[in-house]
Amino acid sequence: MTRRFLSLSCLALLVSLSPLLGQEKSGDPIRVGMIGLDTSHALAFTKILHDPANQYDVRVVAAVPQSSADIESSVTRIDGYVETLSKDFGVKMYDSIEAMLPDVDVVMVESVDGRPHLEQARPSIEAGIPTYVDKPAAASLEDVIALFDLAKKHGTPIWSASNLRFHSGVVAAATADVGDVAAVLSFGPASLEEHHLDLAWYGIHPTEALFTVIGTGCQSVTRTHTDGTDVVTGLWEGGKIGTLIGTRASKTVYGVKVFGSKAVIDEKAAGAYPEMMAEMVKFFHTKKPPVSADTTIEIFAFMAAADESKRRGGAPVTLAEMIEKARAGSKK
């Protein structure tokens, strides 16, 4: 009886301690490794994570500086960011991603250029290390599909998002009780970069705000394009209309408008780095991405369909067509 009692007591003790056994060592912060550093996000995110006022148990401890020679903003800014991260935050610089990975718990891909993201994220994905890929997740729909297919193959949690998704105005528009939603309008700057889908470079912000509010389920897209403005209209399941206005010739401002059966509401939008970092820290702890792979793939299919509609003179293009072509291309 005594032996049985002791065995049960030990079992009960192990059960009570089990939630603690899977945590990082007490007092040890989660170690972040960054890849890229040629975007202001690398510095802004590090400042938030290291700010004592936020009480985050997360620190950026390592980085691999990489830049893109054919993007001016990349090559002209990286040296300053590397210097600040090294001197002010003690971030150790590594010559390769593979050399950095043993010294980190999670990875943030922070290159401003979406083209190298798939290959930059590949080592951490194959190693099973939770990974965040900054916007744009890639430069093309093909690479986005390949990125998430790779993560699925290795069972590695990854995600990508614009910080506008977490802005209070966008969240308010997405959660307001307006009745049945008939249409959503999202607008914001959409400067172009020749190596990316047109909307992926900067139009990713209002595009993601649109999807945050109206949800997934877009079926087809039409686009009207001028040098200064794009108007992209999507047809959603159930007859909902989602419209994106991407601006290059007007004042820079973000916003969303929701047309519902009970109310019509306007919300302003802007940067939301602190809100995004709060979600990032949750991800580092739970390993559960706040944005699904299917959502990000649909957003890129929307942007790819917008480019194809432009090529076809504004004709409607289905997302299914774009995804089918991209999947075929990603397997070559």
N, C-alpha and C positions, 0 to 999 in steps of 0.2 A: 504494500500500500504506500509506504514511504517513497519507494523508488518510482512508482507510478505518479505520485503527487509531484515529485521533483521534475519528472519528465514533462508533465503538463505545464508546470510553472515555467520551465525553460522555453517551451513552445510559445506560451503566452507572452513571455518577455521578447522573444524574437519577433512575434507578430507586431507587438507594440512599437518595436524599433524599426520595423521594415521600411516605413516611409522615409526614415533618415538614412538608411543604408545606401540608397540609390542616389543621394545627393552628392554634390561636390564636397570635398573636404571642408569642414567648418572653417570659415574665415578666408578661404581661397576664392578669389573672384573668378568668374567665367572669363576665359582668355580669348580675346577676339583677334583674329588675323585678317588684315585688309589686303586687298589686291587692287592695284591701280594707283590711287592717290592723285590723279590729275583732275579731280572735281572738287568743288567747294564742299560737297557732301562729306567727304572723308574727314575734313577738319571739323565741320559743324556737328557731325554725329559724334565724333570723339569728345568734343567739348561737353556735349550733353551727357554722355555716358560717364564722364569723369567728374562732373560737377557734384561736389559733396552734398549740395542741397537736394539732389534727386535721390540720393541714397541707393544708387544702383550697385549691385555686386557684380559689375561687368567692367572690364578694362580692355582697351585696345593696347595690346602688348607687342604686336608684330605686324610687319607689312612688307609687301613686295612692290616697289615702285615700278609702274609700267605706263607708257604713254603711246600715243598714236602720232606718227610724224606728219601725217597728212591732215591733221585737225589742229589748227592754230591754237585754239583755247587749251588743248591738251598739252602741247609742248611748252607753251609759255607760262603755265601755272604750276606744273608739277614740282619744280625745284623748290619753290617757296613753301608748298604744302609739306614736302618731305622734311625741310629744315624745321618748320614749326612743330610737326609731329615728333620729330626726333628730340629737339631741344626742350620744348615745353611740356611734352607728355611722356617722354622716355620710351617712345615706340622704337623697337629694334628693327632695322631694315635687313632684309634677306635678299640674296641674289636669285633665288628661285622659289616657286610655290612649294615644290616638293621638300625643300630644306626647311621651310617654315611650318609645315603641317604638324610635325610631332610636338611643336611647342604651343599649339592653340587648341581650343575646344570647339570653336565655331568660326565660320568664315563669312566675310562681307566682301563681295566683288564690287569695287567702287570705281572702275574705269568709266570715264565719261562716254567712251565709244562702245556701242553695243556689239560691234563685230567680233571682238575677241572674247566676249563673255562666256560662250560655250566652252572654249578651250581653257579659259582661266578657271572656270568652275569645275571642270572635269576631274582634276586630282582630288579635290575635297569631296565631290560626289562619290567617286569610286572608293574613297576611304571611309565613306559613311558619316562624314562630318557635316552637321547642319549648316546650311548655306543660304545666305541672302544675296540676291543678284539685283543691284540697283537698276533703276530705270535708265534706258529701256532694257528689258531683259535680254534682247538681242537686236540686231539690225533688221532681221527678216523673220517672217513667220516660220520658215523652214528651220532656222536655228532655235527658235523658241520651242517648237515641237521636239526637236532633237534633245534640247536641254531637259525638258520634263520627262521624255522617254528614258533618258539616261538615269535620271533620279529615281524613276519608278523601277527600273531594272535593279538598281542597287539598294532600294529601300531607304533612300536618303531624303530627309525633309528639306525642301527648298521652297523659296517663294520670291516674288518680285512685285513691286508696286510703286506708284507715285505717292508722294507724301500727301497730295491733295485728298486722297481717299479718306484720310483721317481728320481732315479739317472740320471744325465744329459746324461750319455752314453747310458743308456737303453731308455730314452726318445728320444734321437737322432736316435737310431736304429729303434724305433717304428714309427717315423715320417719321416724318410728319403725317398726321392723319388727314389726307386730302381726299379720301374716298378712292374710287377706282381711278387709277392713273391713265390718262389718255395720251399725254405727251410730256417729254422732258427736253429742255433746252440747256445746253452747257456751252460756255464760251471761254476763250482764253487765247493767249499768244501761241502761235504755231510756226515758228521759224523753221526753215528747212536745212537739211544737211545731205549732200548728194549721195552719201554711202548708206543711208537709212531709208526705210519707209518714210514717206513724207510726214506723217503724223507722229512717228516714233521718236523724233529728235526732241521736240519741245511740245508738240501737240498731244503727247502722251498724257500730260497733266489734265487738260479739259476732257480728253477722251476717257480717262479712268474715272473722273468725276461723273461723267455721264453714266457709265456702267455702274458705278456705286449707287446712284440714285434709281435708275430704271431697272437694274438687274441684268442678268444674262437672258438669252433667248432671241438675239438678233438673227434675222433670217437673210436680209438683203440690204444692200447699200447703194445709194446714188451720190454723186459728188459734182458740185459746181466749183470750178477753180478759176481764180484770177491771180495776178501777181501779188495782190495785197490781202486776199481773203479766200478762205475755203468754207463752203457750206456742205456738210456731209450729213445725209439723212438716212437713218436706218429704220427698217420695218421690223418690229418685234412680234413675237407670238401674241395672239389675241388682238392684233391690230394697233398696238401701241406704236407711237412714233418717237424716235430719239434723234435729236438734231444737234450737231456740233458745229459751232462757228469758230474757225481758227483764224486769228487775226495777225497780220504783219504790217498793215498800213494804218492801224488805229492805235489809240491809247491801250497800254497793257493793263488788263484787268481780267480777273476770273469771276465767274458766277454761274449759278444754276437756277432754273425756273421750272417749276412743276405745275402741270395742268391736271387737276383732279376733278372728280364729279362733285366734290363738296367744297373745294377751295383751290385757289391758285396762289402759289407762294414763290417769293424770290429770296435767294440766299447768296451772300457774298462768299467768295472762297479765296484762299491764299495759302502760303506755305504753312506746313504743320510738322516741322521737325520734332518738337518735343513730343507731340502725340504719337508720331511714328516710332520714336525711340521707345516709348512706353510699350508699344506693341512688339517691338523688336526684343525687348528684354523678356516679355512673356514667351516669345518664341524660343529664345535661348533656354528658358527653363522647361517649357512644356514640350518642345520639339514639334509643336503643332502649328503649321503655317496659317496666318490669318487670312490669306488670299489663296484660293485653290488654283491648281494647275489649269483646270478647265476654264476658269474665269480669265486667266491671263492669256491663254491660247485664243479664246473668243475675242478678246480685245485686239490682239494682233491680227486675227482674221478680219475683223472690222476695218483695221487700218490697211491691210493688204487689199481688201475689196475696194476701199476708197481709191487706192492707187490704180487698180484695174479699171474702175469706173471712169477715172480721169483719162486713161488711155483709150477707152471706148467712147469718149465724148459725152460722158454723163449717163451712160446706160446703166440700168440696175445690174448688180453683180451679187451672187449669193455667197454667203460665207462658206457653205458646204463645198462649193466649187474651189474656193481658195484653200480650204483645209485639205481637200483631196489632192490637189496639185502639190501642196507643200509637203504632205506626208510622202508622196512619191519622190519628191526631191530630196527629202531628208534621209531617205534610205539608200540613195545612190553612193 
